Amino acid sequence: MSTKQILHLQRIFREQGSKGILTFEGEIICRTIELPWRNNLERLSCIPVGSYKLEKRKYTGHGEQIGIPAVLGREKGEEEPTPPKQILPNQEKEVRDERQ
């Protein structure tokens, strides 16, 4: 029997990019930065809100990272995800995103 562990990502989406905090059981693991929303284009857009399986990866030049092997809407035949709400510069608002 496998045990599912859930990480939570809280993000703020802006035109310049998305910033977030990744937590596990209420403790901060790390801060995150992502690209801005660009219609979910691979390597150009942030990852859509949703639940994901994560993989630990290690890169020679960048060290350990958490990777997402399959992003919603980027596989052939998948329905396009709903874009996140954009945050205007004068609006401080959190958009919650939960991933597995």
Sequence and secondary structure as in RCSB ss.txt:
>XXXX:A:sequence
MSTKQILHLQRIFREQGSKGILTFEGEIICRTIELPWRNNLERLSCIPVGSYKLEKRKYTGHGEQIGIPAVLGRE
KGEEEPTPPKQILPNQEKEVRDERQ
>XXXX:A:secstr
      EEEEEEE SS EEEEEEETTEEEEEEEE   STT TTTS   SS    EEEEETTTEEEEE SS TT S
TT           TT    EEEEE 
